[in-house]
Amino acid sequence: MSVKFTDYSENALVEKPAIELFAALGWQTTNLYHETFGPDGTEGRESKHQVILPNRLRQALERLNLALPNDAIEQAFTELTRDRSTQTPEAANRELYRLIKNGVKVTYRDAEGNHTTETVKVIDLQDSKNNDFLLAFQVRIAGDMYLRRCDLIGFVNGLTLLFGDC
């Protein structure tokens, strides 16, 4: 029996087993090597600079907050996707962590015209079945100076929560 060099590749030893493990855990998996961009693109990203999946995020916010009006959902979506590039990575991550953990406070006018403040849930921390889990592989992410091809990125409700070898 001969052993092929590809049997000892990063893809064979790390990526493929990780993808299979996440799939066994109930995550959807997808290869984004040939991703297309725009609202009707593969995952709805506007460009390689965007690190969230906007369509999945918006759908999750709507699904987890059925009693809230569209205005509240849009405010939360805007806050979650706001450009944080002028912050230190630590400050940006801390801010997003708090929004994910505690929800996004929004104020809107209710049916009677009164200002109402509510918290928009971002991830259901009580029942994981209410969340959308996607492990994407071969994802291109563009920064100010470099273009990276990430082997694995884990998205929960459209938000990037896991990076594997970028």
C-alpha positions in Angstrom: 0.0 0.0 0.0 1.4 3.4 -1.0 0.8 6.6 1.0 0.1 9.7 -1.0 1.6 13.1 0.0 -2.0 14.5 0.1 -2.8 12.1 3.0 -0.6 14.3 5.2 -1.8 17.7 4.0 -3.4 20.4 6.2 -6.6 19.8 4.4 -6.7 16.1 5.1 -5.4 16.3 8.7 -7.1 19.4 10.0 -9.7 21.1 7.8 -11.7 18.1 6.6 -11.9 16.5 10.1 -12.9 19.8 11.6 -15.7 20.3 8.9 -16.9 16.8 9.5 -16.9 17.4 13.3 -18.9 20.6 13.0 -21.4 18.9 10.6 -21.8 16.1 13.2 -22.6 18.8 15.8 -25.4 20.1 13.6 -23.7 23.0 11.9 -24.3 23.8 8.3 -21.1 23.8 6.3 -20.3 25.5 3.0 -17.3 26.2 0.8 -17.1 29.9 -0.1 -14.0 29.6 -2.4 -16.2 30.7 -5.3 -18.4 33.1 -3.3 -20.3 35.8 -5.1 -21.1 39.2 -3.5 -24.1 41.4 -3.2 -27.6 41.0 -1.7 -28.3 38.0 -3.9 -24.7 36.6 -3.6 -23.7 33.3 -2.0 -24.1 34.5 1.6 -25.1 38.2 1.1 -21.8 39.8 1.9 -21.3 43.1 0.1 -17.5 42.5 -0.4 -14.5 40.6 0.9 -14.2 43.4 3.5 -17.4 42.4 5.3 -16.9 39.7 8.1 -20.5 39.1 8.9 -23.3 37.4 6.9 -25.9 40.2 6.8 -28.8 38.1 5.5 -28.3 35.4 8.2 -27.9 38.1 10.9 -31.1 40.0 9.9 -33.1 36.7 9.7 -31.9 35.7 13.2 -32.8 39.0 14.7 -36.3 38.8 13.2 -36.7 35.2 14.3 -35.5 35.8 17.9 -37.5 39.0 18.4 -40.9 38.3 16.8 -42.7 40.9 19.0 -40.5 43.8 17.9 -41.2 46.0 14.9 -38.9 46.3 11.9 -37.5 49.6 13.1 -36.1 47.9 16.3 -34.6 45.1 14.2 -33.0 47.6 11.8 -31.5 49.6 14.7 -30.0 46.5 16.2 -28.7 45.3 12.8 -27.1 48.8 12.3 -25.4 48.7 15.7 -24.1 45.2 15.3 -22.7 45.9 11.8 -21.3 49.4 12.6 -17.7 50.0 11.5 -15.4 49.5 14.5 -12.1 49.8 12.7 -11.1 53.0 14.6 -11.3 51.1 17.9 -8.6 48.9 19.2 -9.3 45.2 18.4 -9.8 44.6 22.2 -12.3 47.4 22.6 -14.2 46.4 19.4 -14.4 42.7 20.6 -15.4 43.8 24.1 -18.2 45.9 22.7 -19.5 43.2 20.4 -19.3 40.6 23.2 -21.5 42.8 25.4 -24.0 43.2 22.6 -24.1 39.5 21.9 -24.4 38.6 25.6 -26.8 41.3 26.8 -28.6 42.2 23.6 -28.9 45.5 21.8 -30.9 48.3 23.4 -33.1 50.1 20.9 -35.7 52.8 21.2 -38.7 53.1 18.8 -42.2 54.4 18.6 -44.9 51.9 19.5 -48.4 51.7 17.9 -49.6 54.6 20.1 -46.6 56.8 19.2 -44.9 56.4 22.5 -41.1 55.9 22.8 -40.4 52.4 23.9 -37.0 50.9 24.8 -36.4 47.2 24.3 -33.5 44.8 24.1 -33.1 43.0 20.9 -31.8 39.4 21.5 -28.8 38.6 19.2 -28.2 34.9 20.1 -30.4 32.6 22.1 -28.2 31.6 24.9 -30.9 29.5 26.5 -31.8 27.2 23.6 -29.1 26.8 21.0 -31.6 25.2 18.5 -33.0 28.7 17.9 -29.7 29.9 16.5 -28.2 29.5 13.0 -24.8 27.8 12.9 -22.6 27.9 9.8 -19.0 26.7 9.3 -17.7 28.3 6.1 -14.4 27.3 4.7 -12.1 28.9 2.1 -13.5 32.4 2.9 -11.7 35.4 1.5 -11.4 38.3 3.9 -9.8 41.6 2.8 -8.2 44.1 5.2 -6.6 47.4 4.6 -3.3 45.8 3.5 -3.9 42.1 2.9 -6.3 39.6 1.4 -6.6 36.4 3.5 -8.1 33.1 2.7 -9.4 31.7 5.9 -9.6 27.9 6.2 -12.5 27.9 8.6 -14.9 30.6 9.9 -17.7 29.8 12.3 -20.7 32.1 12.1 -23.5 32.1 14.7 -26.6 34.0 13.5 -24.4 35.6 10.8 -21.8 36.9 13.3 -18.2 35.7 13.1 -17.4 33.9 16.3 -14.7 31.5 15.3 -11.6 31.9 13.1 -9.5 28.9 12.1 -6.2 29.6 10.3 -6.6 33.0 8.6 
